[in-house]
Amino acid sequence: MNVGDTLAPLEIPVTRTLIVAGAIASRDYQDVHHDASLAREKGSPDIFMNILTTNGLVGRYITDRLGPGAVLRKVAIRLGAPNHPGDTMVLTGTVVALDGDRAEIRVVGANGIGHHVTGTVTVILPAEVAA
C-alpha cells in the first residue's frame, strides 16, 4: 500500500429498510428517519439516513477493503447531501498518509445529488496489507 492508492469502490443501495434499521439500531428515534409524512412536513422529500448509520457504513467499507484484521482508530466524517430511499451511495477511498502500519484514508460517499459523506479514517493495517 502506498500514498495515492485507491480502494475499490463500494455501491450501497439505500433502501427504506436500511435507513429505518440503522436508525433503530443506533437508538435514533427522530421521526425524519422512519416516518415519511413527518419528514415531508419538515421539508424533506422522504426519510433520510442518520449519521450513525453512515459512520457504520464507512467503517464497513474500510474493513471490507482491508480485511478483518484492520483496526479502526479514528473515523472523522461530515455529512452533506442526504441519502434517501432509492439512492445508491458509492463509497471511494484514497490513501493520503502512511506511517508504518498506520494509514489515513480519505473517504467520500456520493449519491445522485452530491457527496453524502466526506472524511478520513485512521486505521491500523493488518500485517498482510502493511507489508
C-alpha positions as CSV (number, residue, x, y, z in Angstrom):
1,M,0.0,0.0,0.0
2,N,1.3,3.4,-1.0
3,V,0.1,7.0,-0.6
4,G,-2.2,7.8,-3.5
5,D,-3.5,4.2,-3.8
6,T,-7.3,4.0,-4.2
7,L,-9.6,1.4,-2.7
8,A,-12.1,-0.3,-4.9
9,P,-15.5,1.5,-4.7
10,L,-18.5,0.0,-2.8
11,E,-22.0,0.6,-4.0
12,I,-24.7,0.6,-1.3
13,P,-28.3,0.6,-2.4
14,V,-30.1,3.0,0.0
15,T,-33.4,1.3,0.9
16,R,-36.1,2.4,3.3
17,T,-35.3,-0.7,5.4
18,L,-31.6,0.2,5.6
19,I,-32.5,3.8,6.8
20,V,-35.0,2.7,9.4
21,A,-33.0,-0.3,10.6
22,G,-29.9,1.8,11.0
23,A,-31.8,4.5,13.0
24,I,-33.4,1.9,15.3
25,A,-30.1,0.0,15.8
26,S,-28.4,3.3,16.8
27,R,-31.4,4.3,19.0
28,D,-32.0,7.4,16.9
29,Y,-35.8,7.6,17.0
30,Q,-36.0,11.0,15.3
31,D,-39.1,10.9,13.1
32,V,-37.3,12.0,9.9
33,H,-35.5,8.6,9.9
34,H,-38.7,6.5,9.9
35,D,-41.8,8.5,9.2
36,A,-42.1,9.8,5.6
37,S,-45.1,12.0,6.1
38,L,-43.5,13.7,9.1
39,A,-40.2,14.1,7.2
40,R,-42.1,15.8,4.4
41,E,-43.8,18.1,6.9
42,K,-40.3,19.1,8.0
43,G,-39.2,19.9,4.4
44,S,-37.5,16.7,3.3
45,P,-38.8,14.8,0.3
46,D,-38.6,11.5,2.3
47,I,-36.9,9.9,5.3
48,F,-33.2,10.1,5.3
49,M,-30.2,8.2,6.7
50,N,-28.8,9.2,10.1
51,I,-25.1,9.9,10.7
52,L,-24.6,6.8,12.9
53,T,-25.6,4.5,10.0
54,T,-23.3,6.4,7.7
55,N,-20.5,6.1,10.2
56,G,-21.0,2.3,10.3
57,L,-21.1,2.0,6.5
58,V,-17.8,3.9,6.3
59,G,-16.3,1.5,8.8
60,R,-17.6,-1.4,6.9
61,Y,-16.2,0.0,3.7
62,I,-12.7,0.2,5.2
63,T,-12.7,-3.3,6.8
64,D,-14.3,-4.9,3.7
65,R,-11.4,-3.5,1.6
66,L,-8.5,-4.0,4.1
67,G,-9.7,-7.2,5.7
68,P,-11.0,-8.2,9.1
69,G,-7.6,-7.6,10.8
70,A,-7.9,-3.8,10.1
71,V,-8.4,-1.9,13.3
72,L,-10.3,1.4,13.0
73,R,-8.6,4.0,15.2
74,K,-10.4,7.2,14.2
75,V,-13.4,7.9,11.9
76,A,-13.9,11.6,11.3
77,I,-16.8,12.3,8.9
78,R,-19.0,15.1,7.8
79,L,-22.4,14.7,6.2
80,G,-23.5,16.6,3.1
81,A,-26.3,15.6,0.7
82,P,-28.9,13.3,2.4
83,N,-29.3,9.6,1.5
84,H,-33.0,9.0,0.7
85,P,-34.7,5.7,-0.2
86,G,-33.9,4.8,-3.8
87,D,-30.4,6.4,-3.8
88,T,-27.2,4.5,-4.4
89,M,-24.3,5.6,-2.3
90,V,-20.9,4.9,-3.8
91,L,-18.0,4.9,-1.3
92,T,-14.5,5.5,-2.5
93,G,-11.2,5.8,-0.6
94,T,-7.7,7.2,-1.2
95,V,-4.7,6.6,1.0
96,V,-3.4,10.0,2.0
97,A,-0.8,9.1,4.6
98,L,1.2,6.1,5.8
99,D,3.3,5.7,8.9
100,G,4.4,2.1,9.5
101,D,1.3,0.0,9.9
102,R,-1.0,3.1,10.3
103,A,-2.8,4.5,7.3
104,E,-5.0,7.5,6.9
105,I,-7.7,7.1,4.2
106,R,-9.8,9.9,2.7
107,V,-13.3,8.6,2.2
108,V,-16.1,10.0,0.0
109,G,-19.6,8.6,-0.3
110,A,-21.5,10.1,-3.2
111,N,-25.1,9.7,-4.3
112,G,-27.1,11.2,-7.2
113,I,-27.3,14.7,-5.7
114,G,-23.8,15.1,-4.3
115,H,-21.4,14.0,-1.6
116,H,-23.3,12.4,1.3
117,V,-20.3,11.9,3.4
118,T,-16.6,13.0,3.4
119,G,-13.9,12.4,5.9
120,T,-10.9,10.4,6.9
121,V,-10.4,7.1,8.6
122,T,-7.2,6.3,10.5
123,V,-6.6,2.5,10.5
124,I,-4.0,0.1,11.8
125,L,-3.3,-2.2,8.8
126,P,-3.3,-6.0,9.1
127,A,0.2,-7.4,8.5
128,E,-0.6,-8.8,5.0
129,V,-1.7,-5.3,3.9
130,A,1.0,-3.3,5.6
131,A,3.8,-5.3,4.1
